[in-house]
Amino acid sequence: MLTVRPKVAELMFRLYGRPLHPELFEIYASRTVQRGPYQAKVDITSAGHVVTWRYGDMTLTEVAASAQHPLPQQRRLMSHCLKGSRNDGVDCRGGVSYQVDFQLEPVEPELFWIFQEELAFDGERQGMLHKFHSSGRIAMGALSYIHTEARNRSFMVQAFHTFPDDYAIVKSQSVFRLPPQRGNR
């Protein structure tokens, strides 16, 4: 199956207070993490990624996807165009919190290729990596690399998505935090 990225100008970053059907996405790599009372499923998709984090009866789903991608409106907690840099957060019921920092970084072609090669090398040894096919305009295709860090009270996701046709890199860091333990405020 040919896997090519959408244009970087079409990207959106969204958060939902619900699970989304996996059939909505073309998934190329997936990993599930269970740590104490929470579980997270991380998917690399055609345009970016999907993170589905569950704690008790609460589900938060982070999506980096094309604005053209048909996604539901119901229980959408956050929606931003991926332009420049931004940070945002949501405080949920029961003391759960979500924080995200993301940026779209256009870079000079020489720096882009250096970053892409380093990402490919590091991604082969750790984290999740998917290499996309070239769009035909440029010899090397896009990359998606995701690194996760599961701790007892938090789950961090660092994602890097490259867009060779635009010489652009999307970087994001998200943290899902459990409520403070009683007596540890």
C-alpha positions in Angstrom: 0.0 0.0 0.0 1.4 3.4 -1.0 1.6 5.7 2.0 2.2 9.4 1.3 1.6 12.3 3.6 -1.1 15.0 3.1 0.2 18.6 2.7 1.4 20.1 6.0 -0.9 23.1 5.6 -3.9 20.8 6.0 -3.0 19.5 9.5 -5.1 19.8 12.6 -4.4 18.8 16.2 -7.5 17.7 18.2 -8.4 16.2 21.5 -11.6 14.3 22.2 -13.2 13.2 25.5 -14.1 9.8 24.0 -12.6 7.0 22.0 -12.6 7.2 18.2 -13.2 4.2 15.9 -9.9 2.8 14.6 -11.6 2.3 11.2 -11.4 6.1 10.8 -7.6 5.9 10.4 -5.0 4.2 8.2 -2.7 2.8 11.0 0.9 1.9 10.1 2.4 1.2 13.6 0.7 0.7 16.9 1.8 0.1 20.5 -0.2 -0.4 23.7 1.1 0.6 27.2 -0.4 -0.5 30.5 0.9 1.2 33.6 -0.9 1.0 36.9 -4.4 2.3 36.6 -4.1 3.7 33.0 -3.7 2.3 29.5 -2.6 4.0 26.4 -2.7 3.0 22.7 -0.5 4.9 20.4 -0.9 4.7 16.6 1.1 6.2 13.7 -1.3 7.2 11.0 -1.1 8.5 7.4 -1.1 12.2 8.6 0.3 11.9 12.1 -0.8 10.0 15.1 -3.7 8.9 17.4 -3.2 8.4 21.2 -6.1 6.8 23.1 -5.6 7.1 26.9 -7.9 5.4 29.3 -8.2 5.8 33.1 -11.2 4.3 34.8 -14.2 5.2 32.8 -12.5 8.2 31.2 -11.0 8.2 27.7 -9.0 11.0 26.1 -8.1 10.7 22.4 -5.4 13.0 20.8 -5.4 13.2 17.0 -2.9 14.8 14.6 -4.6 14.5 11.2 -5.6 16.3 8.0 -8.4 18.9 8.3 -10.0 17.0 5.4 -10.1 13.8 7.5 -13.7 13.1 8.5 -13.8 13.2 12.3 -16.7 13.6 14.6 -17.6 16.8 16.4 -19.2 15.1 19.4 -17.1 15.6 22.6 -14.3 17.4 20.9 -12.4 19.2 23.6 -9.7 21.0 21.6 -9.0 21.8 17.9 -6.1 23.8 16.5 -4.6 24.2 13.1 -1.0 23.1 13.1 0.6 26.5 12.4 3.5 28.0 14.3 3.7 26.8 17.9 1.1 26.5 20.6 0.5 25.0 24.0 -2.9 24.1 25.5 -4.4 22.0 28.2 -7.6 20.6 29.6 -8.5 19.8 33.2 -10.9 16.9 33.3 -13.2 15.6 36.0 -11.6 13.9 39.0 -8.4 15.8 38.7 -7.1 14.3 35.5 -5.2 16.8 33.3 -3.9 16.9 29.8 -1.2 19.3 28.5 0.2 19.6 24.9 2.9 21.7 23.2 3.2 21.4 19.5 4.9 23.3 16.7 5.2 23.3 12.9 8.7 24.1 12.1 9.7 25.0 8.5 13.5 24.4 8.1 16.1 24.9 5.4 16.5 21.8 3.2 20.0 20.9 4.4 18.8 21.0 8.1 15.7 19.0 7.2 17.7 16.1 5.7 20.1 16.0 8.6 17.2 15.9 11.1 15.4 13.3 8.9 18.5 11.0 8.8 19.1 11.3 12.6 15.4 10.6 13.3 15.5 7.5 11.1 18.7 6.3 12.8 17.4 6.9 16.3 14.0 5.5 15.5 15.4 2.2 14.3 16.8 1.7 17.9 14.0 2.9 20.1 10.4 4.2 20.0 8.0 3.7 17.1 9.1 4.6 13.6 7.3 4.5 10.2 8.9 5.4 6.9 6.5 6.6 4.3 7.0 6.3 0.5 8.2 9.3 -1.4 5.6 11.5 -3.1 7.7 11.2 -6.2 9.0 14.8 -6.1 11.7 14.0 -3.5 13.6 10.7 -3.3 13.1 10.1 0.5 9.7 9.8 2.0 8.3 11.3 5.2 9.0 9.8 8.7 6.9 9.5 11.8 8.7 8.8 15.1 7.0 8.5 18.5 8.6 8.1 21.9 6.6 7.4 25.0 7.4 7.5 28.7 5.1 5.8 31.1 5.3 6.7 34.7 3.1 5.8 37.7 1.1 9.1 37.6 1.7 10.3 34.0 2.1 9.3 30.4 4.2 11.4 28.0 4.1 11.2 24.2 6.8 12.9 22.0 6.0 12.8 18.3 7.9 14.0 15.3 6.4 13.9 11.8 8.4 15.1 8.8 7.0 16.5 5.6 9.8 16.4 2.9 7.7 18.2 0.2 7.4 21.2 2.5 10.7 20.9 4.4 8.7 21.0 7.6 8.7 19.1 10.9 5.8 18.8 13.2 6.8 18.2 16.8 4.5 17.6 19.7 4.7 16.7 23.4 1.7 15.6 25.3 1.3 14.7 29.0 -1.7 12.8 30.4 -1.7 13.2 34.2 -3.6 11.2 36.9 -5.2 13.1 39.7 -2.9 13.8 42.7 -2.9 11.1 45.3 -4.5 12.0 48.5 -2.0 13.5 50.9 0.5 14.3 48.1 -0.8 17.6 46.9 
